[in-house]
Amino acid sequence: MIRIAPTLAAGVFLVACSVATEPQTVARLGSDPVLAGGTYDSGGGITVAVDLQENQGRTMVCGVWAQSKQQSILTKGKAKEVLDTGSVEISGGAVLRGLRFMQEVQPMAAYGGQQAGCVLTEQPWQAGQRASVRLPRQVVHVEIDEMGGFTVSFVPSGPGAGGS
């Protein structure tokens, strides 16, 4: 019985935060989405744009992401791994973990109006709420040989994909 309690508590916590890998629906982002992202210390980066919308009295998280056209070969294909570790918070609490459901778009100056992947959360809708997007600092590539080694990290520093 003692071993069941921690397992049950962990399960309840995980159910409280949606883990999204596929969009449940699509919608256009509003005119002023929240922007976040970061850069790789080898160059290039990622931008994530998130908008909260009401659906059936609950909060729906919609988003797109973009990656730099020019970046190191060491970071090609790493964006989805970074998105997997991301979360969306409202009022300091995570409502969604994993951002791979978002649709990839080309880097641009403004992301409002983009067709976005969306996930309906259990969070009740409240007009005026604003999202925070968290993408943690992380090592995305490690290379070690007889001469030594180096790592490439993703650093959350704001929108990092550039734009035209």
GUMINU-639646 format. One record per residue (C-alpha): residue in three letters; x negated, y negated, z. Coordinates in steps of 0.1 Angstrom, whole numbers, padded with zeros to 4 digits, always signed. Layout:
BEGIN
AlaXYZ...
//
This chain:
BEGIN
Met+0000+0000+0000Ile-0029-0024+0008Arg-0043-0019-0027Ile-0009-0025-0044Ala-0004-0060-0029Pro-0034-0076-0047Thr-0026-0060-0079Leu+0011-0071-0077Ala+0000-0107-0068Ala-0023-0108-0098Gly+0004-0095-0121Val+0029-0122-0108Phe+0002-0149-0115Leu-0004-0136-0150Val+0033-0136-0158Ala+0036-0172-0146Cys+0012-0184-0173Ser+0020-0174-0209Val-0008-0159-0229Ala-0003-0167-0265Thr-0019-0151-0295Glu+0009-0155-0321Pro+0032-0185-0327Gln+0068-0179-0318Thr+0079-0207-0342Val+0066-0236-0361Ala+0074-0274-0359Arg+0058-0306-0369Leu+0037-0324-0343Gly+0050-0358-0331Ser+0032-0390-0340Asp+0010-0391-0309Pro-0003-0356-0301Val-0029-0351-0273Leu-0063-0346-0288Ala-0091-0325-0272Gly-0121-0304-0283Gly-0158-0305-0281Thr-0190-0300-0300Tyr-0216-0273-0303Asp-0251-0283-0292Ser-0263-0271-0326Gly-0240-0295-0344Gly-0203-0295-0355Gly-0173-0290-0333Ile-0136-0284-0328Thr-0106-0307-0324Val-0073-0295-0309Ala-0040-0315-0312Val-0011-0306-0289Asp+0024-0319-0287Leu+0051-0309-0262Gln+0087-0305-0274Glu+0120-0295-0259Asn+0136-0262-0269Gln+0166-0248-0251Gly+0158-0268-0220Arg+0123-0255-0218Thr+0089-0269-0228Met+0075-0258-0261Val+0038-0262-0268Cys+0029-0269-0304Gly-0006-0273-0318Val-0031-0273-0346Trp-0069-0271-0346Ala-0097-0281-0369Gln-0134-0273-0371Ser-0162-0293-0387Lys-0170-0285-0423Gln-0207-0288-0416Gln-0220-0268-0387Ser-0247-0243-0379Ile-0244-0208-0393Leu-0247-0197-0357Thr-0213-0212-0349Lys-0193-0201-0380Gly-0164-0179-0368Lys-0168-0189-0332Ala-0139-0214-0330Lys-0113-0187-0324Glu-0133-0173-0294Val-0134-0208-0280Leu-0096-0212-0286Asp-0090-0179-0267Thr-0105-0194-0236Gly-0084-0226-0238Ser-0054-0236-0218Val-0026-0262-0218Glu-0018-0278-0185Ile+0012-0300-0174Ser+0009-0319-0142Gly-0023-0301-0133Gly-0008-0266-0137Ala-0015-0242-0165Val+0015-0233-0186Leu-0002-0216-0214Arg-0035-0197-0217Gly-0051-0189-0251Leu-0047-0212-0280Arg-0052-0189-0310Phe-0015-0193-0319Met-0023-0227-0332Gln-0026-0232-0370Glu-0059-0243-0385Val-0059-0275-0405Gln-0086-0296-0422Pro-0103-0322-0400Met-0086-0355-0403Ala-0084-0389-0386Ala-0048-0384-0373Tyr-0030-0351-0366Gly+0006-0364-0361Gly+0031-0348-0384Gln+0011-0316-0390Gln+0029-0283-0393Ala+0020-0265-0360Gly+0023-0231-0344Cys+0045-0233-0312Val+0050-0212-0281Leu+0080-0216-0258Thr+0069-0216-0221Glu+0089-0211-0189Gln+0082-0247-0179Pro+0115-0267-0177Trp+0116-0296-0201Gln+0110-0330-0186Ala+0110-0361-0208Gly+0078-0380-0207Gln+0055-0351-0196Arg+0021-0351-0212Ala-0002-0321-0218Ser-0038-0317-0209Val-0059-0293-0230Arg-0088-0275-0214Leu-0116-0258-0234Pro-0143-0247-0210Arg-0180-0251-0217Gln-0194-0217-0229Val-0222-0200-0246Val-0212-0190-0281His-0245-0175-0294Val-0276-0160-0278Glu-0307-0151-0296Ile-0337-0134-0280Asp-0369-0121-0296Glu-0405-0115-0285Met-0412-0152-0288Gly-0385-0162-0263Gly-0349-0171-0269Phe-0323-0198-0272Thr-0285-0202-0268Val-0259-0223-0285Ser-0232-0237-0263Phe-0198-0253-0268Val-0195-0284-0248Pro-0160-0300-0241Ser-0165-0336-0251Gly-0133-0346-0268Pro-0123-0342-0305Gly-0154-0328-0322Ala-0144-0317-0357Gly-0148-0351-0373Gly-0122-0366-0396Ser-0119-0384-0428
//
